[in-house]
Amino acid sequence: MTIRLRLALQFAAILAFTLLLFSLVIYFFTAQARQESFTENLFARARIVAHVYLDGTGRADEASRASYRRYLRQFYRTLPEEEVRVYDVRNKVVFREGQLSDVPVPVSLLSAVRQEGREVQLLSNYHQTVGLLYRDARRGDFVVVASSVDTDSRDKLRSLGNILAFGLLSSFIMVSIGGWFFAGMALRPMQKVVREVDSITVSDLHRRLSQADGYDEIAHLAQRFNQLLDRLETAFAGQRTFVRDASHELRTPLTVLIGELEVALLQQERSPQEYRRVLQSTLDAARLLKDLTNGLLQIARASDDPSQVPLTTLRLDELLLQAHEEVQRRNPTCRVDLEFGDVPAMVRQPFAVRGNEALLLSAFLNVLENACKFSKNTAAPIVASLTTTASRVVLEVRDQGVGMSEADRLQVFVPFFRAEAIRMVPGHGIGLPLTSKIMALHGGLIRVDSELGQGTQVWLEWPALG
């Protein structure tokens, strides 16, 4: 079932239920009002009959009394199938008027009238019977029972029911058609959004939905979808750049490998030293290829969903010592000094964070090895300072190396980017981009500040466990 049809049916059902409830209320209160009015008319007839009986029986002769009754009968007898009976204290009928029937009045009704003063007895098919206690100081108490059929209310309520039913059915049909029409108008922008979404392909991710300028729900949906397209466009552009740069970087060691092997095969006889040189060059190219492949795998791992990366409680001071030892092993001539700041008294777990040990160790090694590579021609040591507060743990790595320009600094987190000043230094441009992804995975931050010829400072910040 389409949303348009569902909306039309729901709107029609709600309105139909409301109209039905309203119609039932109208019918119920109209029936109640007409019944009460008819009851009062019956009581009025009963009082008139009682008065006629008592006044008419006081006439001097029977002919005068009969004439008086005929005159009053023409005046008051207007109800259909009306019958009035007057009972004395012995429950004996002393006077009858109207349509005479053989159906006796229940004694219980007479008793109830004598106790309550008046009584109403409702029968089926709009037939109603009322009883009235009429007191006379000279002749005693009489019970007057009047009954009639409310044919007028029956006809009027039947007509009212037909009108309400016809109006309800007509309203339901009209509302269904109108709901279908207006639901189509309301969903027309959504249909336009669907058509525009269907027309967007990988080759034109720069296109955006045109319904994002309003303030309704469809505009909000279009805005969110446009934001999704922004992220997809950025991701696709980054993927294309990554694949292009990775292919370029992988091509270099592979070209060296193939070239050395082809040269070695062209010469039929070569000295052991020449073969050793070829093997050494091939080994260096293979190691370079291995390092580049490992870097690409680490970037892919650091880009994973954070929920899929196991995290434990780590001490960054211990991890920094481990990274320092590994850097000194790889770069024996590089001097790296460690500084640990004072721990505030409110910190119960100094330098503790939630993280993945392998990834954070890789981030430490990347930053420290970069500092070593770009500080080989300086005597000043590299300083790695680790400090902690109640909310943050910060590692600052400072070197006095070649530094970089502001334009290059803004590109350091782009994979495979190499600053102009360090083109001759071996590397692939993977270290800082990988470190940035690792920090983002841990909810941390990385900042780089550098000046050409004055060195570089790198800050790594994590939320502390306290």
C-alpha positions as CSV (number, residue, x, y, z in Angstrom):
1,M,0.0,0.0,0.0
2,T,1.4,3.4,-1.0
3,I,1.8,6.2,1.5
4,R,-0.6,8.3,-0.6
5,L,-3.4,5.7,-0.3
6,R,-2.6,5.1,3.4
7,L,-2.8,8.8,4.2
8,A,-6.1,9.1,2.3
9,L,-7.7,6.1,4.0
10,Q,-6.4,7.2,7.5
11,F,-7.7,10.7,7.0
12,A,-11.1,9.4,5.8
13,A,-11.3,6.9,8.6
14,I,-10.6,9.6,11.3
15,L,-13.2,12.0,9.8
16,A,-15.7,9.2,9.4
17,F,-15.3,8.2,13.0
18,T,-15.7,11.8,14.1
19,L,-18.8,12.4,12.0
20,L,-20.3,9.1,13.2
21,L,-19.7,10.0,16.8
22,F,-21.1,13.5,16.2
23,S,-24.2,12.0,14.4
24,L,-24.8,9.5,17.2
25,V,-24.7,12.3,19.8
26,I,-27.1,14.4,17.7
27,Y,-29.5,11.5,17.3
28,F,-29.3,10.6,21.0
29,F,-30.0,14.0,22.4
30,T,-32.7,14.7,19.8
31,A,-34.5,11.5,20.8
32,Q,-34.1,12.4,24.5
33,A,-35.5,15.9,24.0
34,R,-38.5,14.6,21.9
35,Q,-39.2,11.9,24.4
36,E,-39.2,14.3,27.3
37,S,-41.4,16.7,25.4
38,F,-43.9,13.9,24.6
39,T,-43.9,12.8,28.2
40,E,-44.8,16.3,29.3
41,N,-47.6,16.4,26.7
42,L,-49.0,13.2,28.2
43,F,-48.9,14.6,31.7
44,A,-50.7,17.7,30.4
45,R,-53.3,15.5,28.8
46,A,-53.7,13.6,32.1
47,R,-54.2,16.8,34.1
48,I,-56.8,18.0,31.5
49,V,-58.7,14.7,31.7
50,A,-58.7,14.8,35.5
51,H,-60.1,18.3,35.4
52,V,-62.7,17.4,32.8
53,Y,-63.8,14.4,34.8
54,L,-64.1,16.2,38.2
55,D,-65.7,19.3,36.7
56,G,-68.0,17.5,34.3
57,T,-69.3,15.1,37.0
58,G,-70.4,18.2,39.0
59,R,-72.9,19.3,36.4
60,A,-76.6,19.2,37.3
61,D,-77.8,16.6,34.8
62,E,-76.2,13.9,32.7
63,A,-76.9,15.6,29.3
64,S,-75.0,18.7,30.5
65,R,-72.1,16.6,31.6
66,A,-72.0,14.7,28.3
67,S,-72.1,17.9,26.3
68,Y,-69.3,19.3,28.4
69,R,-67.1,16.2,27.8
70,R,-67.7,16.3,24.0
71,Y,-66.7,20.0,23.9
72,L,-63.4,19.4,25.8
73,R,-62.6,16.3,23.9
74,Q,-62.5,18.3,20.7
75,F,-60.1,20.7,22.4
76,Y,-57.5,18.5,23.9
77,R,-57.5,15.2,22.1
78,T,-54.7,15.6,19.6
79,L,-52.3,12.7,20.3
80,P,-52.4,9.5,18.2
81,E,-53.9,6.4,19.7
82,E,-54.4,8.3,22.9
83,E,-56.2,6.6,25.9
84,V,-56.8,8.1,29.3
85,R,-58.2,6.3,32.4
86,V,-59.2,7.7,35.8
87,Y,-59.0,5.3,38.8
88,D,-60.5,5.9,42.2
89,V,-59.0,4.9,45.6
90,R,-60.1,1.3,45.0
91,N,-58.3,1.2,41.6
92,K,-61.6,1.1,39.8
93,V,-61.9,2.8,36.5
94,V,-64.4,5.7,36.9
95,F,-63.7,7.4,33.6
96,R,-62.2,6.5,30.2
97,E,-61.5,8.7,27.3
98,G,-59.9,8.2,23.8
99,Q,-59.2,4.9,22.1
100,L,-60.7,2.3,24.4
101,S,-58.7,-1.0,24.7
102,D,-59.0,-4.1,26.8
103,V,-55.4,-4.1,28.0
104,P,-55.5,-3.5,31.8
105,V,-53.1,-1.1,33.5
106,P,-50.7,-3.0,35.8
107,V,-51.6,-2.6,39.5
108,S,-47.8,-2.0,40.1
109,L,-48.0,1.2,38.0
110,L,-51.0,2.5,40.0
111,S,-49.2,1.7,43.3
112,A,-46.1,3.5,42.1
113,V,-48.1,6.6,41.1
114,R,-49.8,6.7,44.6
115,Q,-46.3,6.5,46.3
116,E,-44.3,8.8,44.0
117,G,-47.0,11.2,42.7
118,R,-46.1,10.6,39.1
119,E,-44.7,7.7,37.1
120,V,-43.5,7.1,33.5
121,Q,-43.7,3.7,31.9
122,L,-42.0,3.3,28.5
123,L,-43.1,0.6,26.1
124,S,-41.7,-0.5,22.7
125,N,-42.3,1.2,19.4
126,Y,-42.6,4.7,20.8
127,H,-45.6,3.8,22.9
128,Q,-45.5,5.6,26.2
129,T,-47.7,5.4,29.4
130,V,-47.7,8.0,32.2
131,G,-49.5,8.1,35.6
132,L,-50.5,11.1,37.6
133,L,-51.9,11.5,41.1
134,Y,-54.7,14.0,41.1
135,R,-55.7,15.2,44.6
136,D,-59.2,16.6,45.3
137,A,-60.0,17.8,48.8
138,R,-63.7,17.0,48.5
139,R,-63.7,13.7,46.5
140,G,-60.3,12.2,47.4
141,D,-57.3,11.1,45.4
142,F,-57.5,9.8,41.8
143,V,-54.9,8.2,39.5
144,V,-55.0,9.4,36.0
145,V,-53.2,7.1,33.4
146,A,-52.6,8.4,29.9
147,S,-50.9,6.5,27.0
148,S,-50.2,7.3,23.4
149,V,-47.8,6.6,20.5
150,D,-45.3,9.2,19.7
151,T,-45.6,8.8,15.9
152,D,-44.3,12.3,15.2
153,S,-41.0,11.6,17.0
154,R,-40.8,8.2,15.2
155,D,-41.1,9.8,11.8
156,K,-38.8,12.7,12.6
157,L,-36.1,10.5,14.1
158,R,-36.3,8.1,11.2
159,S,-35.9,11.1,8.8
160,L,-33.0,12.4,10.9
161,G,-31.3,9.0,10.9
162,N,-31.6,8.8,7.1
163,I,-30.2,12.3,6.7
164,L,-27.3,11.6,9.1
165,A,-26.5,8.3,7.4
166,F,-26.6,9.9,3.9
167,G,-24.5,12.8,5.1
168,L,-22.0,10.4,6.7
169,L,-21.7,8.3,3.6
170,S,-21.4,11.4,1.3
171,S,-18.8,13.0,3.6
172,F,-16.7,9.7,3.7
173,I,-16.7,9.6,-0.2
174,M,-15.9,13.3,-0.5
175,V,-13.1,13.1,2.2
176,S,-11.6,10.0,0.6
177,I,-11.4,11.8,-2.8
178,G,-10.1,15.0,-1.2
179,G,-7.7,13.1,0.9
180,W,-6.3,11.3,-2.1
181,F,-5.9,14.5,-4.0
182,F,-4.3,16.5,-1.1
183,A,-2.1,13.5,-0.1
184,G,-0.8,13.5,-3.7
185,M,-0.1,17.3,-3.5
186,A,1.7,16.8,-0.2
187,L,3.8,13.9,-1.5
188,R,4.7,15.6,-4.8
189,P,7.9,17.1,-3.4
190,M,8.8,13.6,-2.1
191,Q,8.3,12.2,-5.6
192,K,10.5,14.9,-7.0
193,V,13.2,13.9,-4.4
194,V,12.9,10.3,-5.5
195,R,13.4,11.2,-9.2
196,E,16.4,13.3,-8.4
197,V,17.9,10.6,-6.2
198,D,17.4,8.0,-9.0
199,S,19.3,10.3,-11.4
200,I,22.4,10.7,-9.2
201,T,25.2,8.3,-10.1
202,V,28.8,7.8,-9.1
203,S,30.0,10.1,-11.9
204,D,27.9,13.1,-10.8
205,L,28.0,13.0,-7.0
206,H,28.4,16.8,-7.1
207,R,24.6,17.2,-7.8
208,R,22.3,18.0,-4.9
209,L,18.6,17.8,-4.2
210,S,16.6,20.9,-4.9
211,Q,14.0,20.5,-2.1
212,A,16.4,21.5,0.7
213,D,15.4,25.1,1.0
214,G,12.2,24.8,3.1
215,Y,11.5,24.1,6.8
216,D,9.2,21.1,6.5
217,E,10.1,17.4,6.9
218,I,10.8,16.9,3.2
219,A,13.2,19.8,3.3
220,H,15.0,18.3,6.3
221,L,15.2,14.9,4.6
222,A,16.7,16.6,1.5
223,Q,19.2,18.5,3.7
224,R,20.3,15.3,5.4
225,F,20.6,13.5,2.0
226,N,22.7,16.4,0.7
227,Q,25.0,16.1,3.7
228,L,25.2,12.4,2.9
229,L,26.1,13.2,-0.7
230,D,28.8,15.6,0.6
231,R,30.4,12.8,2.7
232,L,30.1,10.4,-0.2
233,E,31.7,12.8,-2.6
234,T,34.5,13.5,-0.2
235,A,35.0,9.8,0.4
236,F,35.0,8.9,-3.3
237,A,37.4,11.8,-4.0
238,G,39.7,10.6,-1.2
239,Q,39.4,7.0,-2.4
240,R,40.4,8.0,-5.9
241,T,43.3,10.1,-4.6
242,F,44.4,7.3,-2.2
243,V,44.4,4.7,-5.0
244,R,46.2,7.1,-7.4
245,D,48.9,8.0,-4.9
246,A,49.2,4.4,-3.6
247,S,49.6,3.1,-7.1
248,H,52.3,5.7,-7.8
249,E,54.2,4.9,-4.6
250,L,53.9,1.1,-5.2
251,R,55.2,1.6,-8.8
252,T,58.6,2.9,-7.6
253,P,59.9,-0.1,-5.7
254,L,58.3,-2.5,-8.2
255,T,60.1,-0.6,-11.1
256,V,63.4,-0.9,-9.2
257,L,62.9,-4.6,-8.6
258,I,62.0,-5.3,-12.3
259,G,64.8,-3.1,-13.6
260,E,67.5,-4.7,-11.5
261,L,66.3,-8.2,-12.3
262,E,66.2,-7.5,-16.0
263,V,69.7,-5.9,-16.0
264,A,71.0,-9.0,-14.1
265,L,69.5,-11.3,-16.7
266,L,70.8,-9.4,-19.7
267,Q,74.4,-10.1,-18.7
268,Q,75.5,-13.7,-19.1
269,E,78.5,-13.6,-16.7
270,R,78.7,-11.3,-13.7
271,S,81.1,-11.1,-10.8
272,P,79.9,-12.1,-7.3
273,Q,80.2,-8.5,-6.2
274,E,77.9,-7.4,-9.0
275,Y,75.4,-10.1,-8.1
276,R,75.6,-9.1,-4.4
277,R,74.9,-5.5,-5.4
278,V,71.9,-6.5,-7.5
279,L,70.5,-8.7,-4.6
280,Q,71.1,-5.9,-2.1
281,S,69.3,-3.4,-4.3
282,T,66.5,-5.9,-4.8
283,L,66.2,-6.5,-1.1
284,D,66.1,-2.8,-0.4
285,A,63.3,-2.3,-2.9
286,A,61.4,-5.3,-1.4
287,R,61.7,-3.9,2.1
288,L,60.5,-0.5,0.8
289,L,57.6,-2.3,-0.8
290,K,56.9,-4.2,2.4
291,D,56.9,-1.0,4.5
292,L,54.6,0.7,2.1
293,T,52.2,-2.2,2.1
294,N,52.2,-2.4,5.9
295,G,51.5,1.4,6.0
296,L,48.5,0.9,3.7
297,L,47.2,-1.9,5.8
298,Q,47.6,0.2,9.0
299,I,45.6,3.0,7.4
300,A,42.8,0.6,6.4
301,R,42.8,-0.8,9.9
302,A,42.7,2.7,11.5
303,S,39.7,3.6,9.3
304,D,37.6,0.7,10.7
305,D,34.5,1.2,12.7
306,P,35.5,2.1,16.3
307,S,33.1,-0.5,17.7
308,Q,35.1,-3.2,15.9
309,V,38.5,-2.2,17.4
310,P,39.2,-3.8,20.8
311,L,40.0,-1.1,23.4
312,T,41.6,-1.6,26.9
313,T,42.9,0.7,29.6
314,L,46.5,1.7,28.8
315,R,49.2,3.7,30.5
316,L,50.7,6.1,27.9
317,D,53.8,6.7,29.9
318,E,54.7,3.0,29.7
319,L,53.7,3.0,26.0
320,L,56.0,6.0,25.4
321,L,58.9,4.2,27.0
322,Q,58.3,1.2,24.7
323,A,58.2,3.5,21.6
324,H,61.3,5.3,22.8
325,E,63.2,2.1,23.1
326,E,62.1,0.9,19.6
327,V,63.0,4.3,18.0
328,Q,66.5,4.2,19.6
329,R,66.9,0.7,18.2
330,R,65.9,1.8,14.7
331,N,67.8,5.1,14.8
332,P,70.9,4.7,17.1
333,T,72.2,8.2,16.3
334,C,68.9,10.0,17.1
335,R,68.7,11.5,20.6
336,V,65.2,11.6,22.1
337,D,64.7,13.0,25.6
338,L,61.6,12.1,27.5
339,E,59.9,14.4,30.0
340,F,57.0,13.4,32.3
341,G,54.9,16.2,33.8
342,D,53.6,16.2,37.4
343,V,50.4,14.3,38.1
344,P,47.6,16.3,39.8
345,A,46.4,15.0,43.1
346,M,42.9,14.4,41.9
347,V,44.1,12.1,39.1
348,R,43.7,8.5,40.3
349,Q,45.1,6.8,37.1
350,P,48.0,8.9,35.8
351,F,48.4,8.9,32.0
352,A,45.6,6.3,31.6
353,V,43.4,6.2,28.5
354,R,41.1,3.8,26.7
355,G,42.8,2.6,23.5
356,N,44.3,-0.1,21.3
357,E,47.9,-0.8,22.2
358,A,49.1,-1.7,18.7
359,L,47.5,1.3,17.1
360,L,48.7,3.8,19.7
361,L,52.2,2.4,19.6
362,S,52.2,2.9,15.8
363,A,51.1,6.5,16.3
364,F,54.0,7.1,18.8
365,L,56.5,5.5,16.5
366,N,55.3,7.5,13.5
367,V,55.6,10.9,15.3
368,L,59.0,10.1,16.9
369,E,60.5,8.6,13.7
370,N,59.4,11.6,11.7
371,A,61.1,13.8,14.2
372,C,64.3,11.7,13.9
373,K,64.2,11.7,10.0
374,F,63.8,15.4,9.7
375,S,66.4,16.3,12.4
376,K,69.4,14.4,11.2
377,N,71.5,17.4,10.5
378,T,70.9,19.1,13.8
379,A,72.6,18.6,17.1
380,A,69.6,19.6,19.2
381,P,67.8,16.6,20.8
382,I,64.2,15.7,20.2
383,V,62.0,16.3,23.3
384,A,58.9,14.2,23.9
385,S,56.9,15.6,26.8
386,L,53.9,13.7,28.4
387,T,51.6,15.6,30.7
388,T,48.2,14.9,32.2
389,T,45.3,16.7,33.7
390,A,42.0,15.6,35.2
391,S,40.4,15.5,31.7
392,R,43.2,15.3,29.1
393,V,46.5,13.5,28.4
394,V,48.9,15.4,26.1
395,L,52.0,14.2,24.3
396,E,54.2,17.0,22.8
397,V,57.1,16.1,20.4
398,R,59.4,19.0,19.5
399,D,62.4,18.9,17.1
400,Q,64.7,21.5,15.7
401,G,64.8,20.0,12.2
402,V,64.1,21.4,8.7
403,G,60.5,22.3,9.4
404,M,58.0,23.1,6.7
405,S,56.1,26.0,5.1
406,E,52.5,26.9,6.1
407,A,51.2,25.6,2.8
408,D,52.8,22.2,3.4
409,R,51.7,22.1,7.0
410,L,48.1,22.3,5.9
411,Q,48.6,19.2,3.7
412,V,50.4,16.9,6.2
413,F,47.4,14.8,6.9
414,V,46.8,14.0,3.2
415,P,48.0,10.4,2.5
416,F,51.3,10.3,0.4
417,F,51.9,14.0,0.6
418,R,55.5,15.0,0.9
419,A,56.6,18.5,1.9
420,E,58.8,20.3,-0.5
421,A,61.7,20.7,2.0
422,I,61.9,16.9,2.7
423,R,61.5,15.4,-0.8
424,M,65.0,13.9,-0.5
425,V,64.3,12.3,2.9
426,P,63.1,8.6,2.5
427,G,59.5,8.1,3.2
428,H,56.0,7.6,1.8
429,G,53.9,10.3,3.4
430,I,51.9,7.8,5.4
431,G,53.0,8.4,9.0
432,L,51.0,11.5,10.0
433,P,47.8,10.6,8.0
434,L,47.9,7.2,9.8
435,T,48.4,8.9,13.2
436,S,45.5,11.2,12.5
437,K,43.2,8.3,11.8
438,I,44.4,6.5,14.9
439,M,43.7,9.6,17.0
440,A,40.2,10.0,15.5
441,L,39.5,6.4,16.3
442,H,40.4,7.0,20.0
443,G,38.4,10.3,20.2
444,G,41.6,12.3,20.4
445,L,43.2,15.2,18.5
446,I,46.4,15.8,16.7
447,R,47.9,19.3,15.9
448,V,51.0,20.2,14.0
449,D,52.9,23.5,14.2
450,S,56.0,24.1,12.1
451,E,58.1,26.9,10.6
452,L,60.5,26.4,7.8
453,G,64.1,26.0,9.1
454,Q,62.9,26.3,12.8
455,G,61.6,22.8,13.5
456,T,58.2,21.2,14.1
457,Q,56.0,20.6,17.2
458,V,53.3,17.8,17.2
459,W,50.6,17.5,19.9
460,L,48.6,14.3,20.6
461,E,45.7,14.7,23.0
462,W,43.4,12.0,24.5
463,P,40.5,12.1,26.9
464,A,41.9,10.9,30.3
465,L,40.3,8.2,32.5
466,G,41.1,10.2,35.6
